[in-house]
């Protein structure tokens, strides 16, 4: 049984509210904040959208020494980081759906008979054999909450829906709110006669750039696309909270679709598509099943046995970063991965978090995170006395940011605890 099963876990909104709700309910901003809370409380991500190669280069994990605190999201990078063989990983998330997916992956990598069955489950996710494998090999090793989640039907659709574990029998990567957004985007592309999957047939970055300019760029000029792109729910599905979405709208003079165009160009044109699994998901909602180059490291055969052996080193919790840190003794964690969660946080929540980091992290600890815009929220959000205990490595972060294959963020940041 999972170590996480021993904890009583609060409802996600318990922690989401103070992080997101910054305005009164009966206001436009307040309504958007509560809509985001409701939207983000569901199954949002079927894969994580932060590049683990960049993260691991920034973290500089010490084998068998470093202990990582990270937001789990869909669990991909929990397993990806295990390739570096840290002493331990503490994976937390406010979203139970994401944590149940993380726990399923951890159980599967330990209990499925071989790499091929693991790849079929999470690399393909579209065969009934996966459902059979779940019942035969995995379910008895899950905690009660996780097992109940995967064996129950989603609320929407009632008796007409199948249990969630059936997602893996009909393309798991079509599921989730981000999966829905990608399906809608692909449907819209048909009206502009744009076929993004053609990119997967190209042999060079130059060919990708030429194809984007001719066939994909015009998609962002469509009146319908530009209208839909302004809808906050689109941003919510990308993990962009209301106040950050509004800031992006201001920066773009209301034309946030142009920002989406810029980031799509980087995603699809700046890196060879053969091994950019983020681009594979964006244009086809699947991974590279044949050559198996465009897949995450955790799905590669050469890493399977290492990840299987390291999986027991992961602790999972449905809680906030700050609440988990409060449980830890001084000096207990030296690596931190916060995704873009700080975009959600008002200054008082940010200060509470970094006060705990300053206590828990020994000198030399490294903290990485991303932001929707290019700016770090710490420079204006933290008290000067607290901020000066950390050093920002801006040049290193900017260099690594150019290497980030997911390309959906505006900034990447590295801080080191120096006093």
PENORRA-V494597 format. One line per field, one symbol per residue. phi: phi as a letter, one per 30 degrees, with the letter a starting at -180 (. if undefined). psi: psi as a letter, one per 20 degrees, with the letter a starting at -180 (. if undefined). burial: # if it has 9 or more other C-alpha atoms within 8 Angstrom, else .. A space follows every 50 residues. Layout:
phi: ???
psi: ???
burial: ???
This chain:
phi: .dedddcdcddedecdeddcdcbdedbdddddddddeddddcdcccbdcc ddddeddddhddeibdcccbddhdiededdddedhddabccbadcdeddd deddddddddcddadddddddcdcibbddddddeddccedccdedddded ccdeddjhddcceeddedcbiedcdiddededdddddddddchccddeed cdcaddddddddddccededcddddddddddedddedcicdedddddddd dchicdddddddddddecbdbeddbcdddeddcbhacddddhcdbdedcd edcedddeddeddccbbcaceddddddcdeidbbbbbchcddddcdeddd dddddddeddddejdbbbabbdcdcddddcccdedddddbcdcddddddd ddcdddicccabbbbbdca
psi: qqhiiiqpprqhhhhhghhgnirqglqgghghghgggggiiaogpiqqkp ohggghhhhlpppjgqpppqphcjigighghhhilrhqpooqqiohghhh gghggggghhhqhrhghgghgihgkkqhhhgghghhhghijqrgggghgh iqqqgpiciiqrqhhihiilnhjirrhhhgghggghghhhhjkpnhihhi iqirhghggggghhhhghhiiphgghghhiphhghhhjjorghhghghgg hjlimhhhghgghhgggiiiqpihjnhghgghiikrrnifhkgmqqhiiq hiighghghihiippqpnrrgghghhiqrpjhpjppojckhihiprhhgg ggghghghghprpiqppqrrqhaiqpihhiiqqhhghiiqppngggghgh hiioihjiriqpppqpoi.
burial: .#.##......##.########......######.##.##########.. ##.###.##.#.#..###############################.### ############..#.############.##.###.###.###..##.## ####......#######################..#.###...#....#. .#..#.###.###.######.#..##..##.#.####..###.##..##. .#..#####.#.#######.###..######.######...#####.### ..##.###.##..#########.##.....##########.#####..## ############..########........##...##.###.#..###.# #..##############..
